[in-house]
């Protein structure tokens, strides 16, 4: 009997792609969080840094949309990050000109962290470049190309297309497909 599970000498295939990417991200973030702890910034999260740096570089308060664009994340992700940063006392939110917009600014406590964050950012960027250079194909390039591929054809559509090829009594329901 042949097993399809990965053995000690075989890496999992694409069927565990999401799980393995999450594991990689968890390991990368754990390393950065350990550096923050070493710097006496316990509880500071890696996802805060792009937002804090964007706010520090801006001439004044920023909207969530502006922060999302600067950090390269979705509006929802930026909103969640800002909400957590507000709970942690790192940002203050105020209404914007338009009632739908919330403006964000750093607190004095967060501003005090900026020199350490900037130094950490430089060291992390250099370490990431070193990590990329160690790989047979730069991870930063691969991630960009993967995001572009998903922009062209989202994963949901890829799954639905594959499921449609093997339609049977227990097949995946393809949105928009008739009976």
Order of alpha helices (4+ residues) and beta strands (2+ residues): alpha-alpha-beta-alpha-alpha-beta-beta-alpha-alpha-alpha
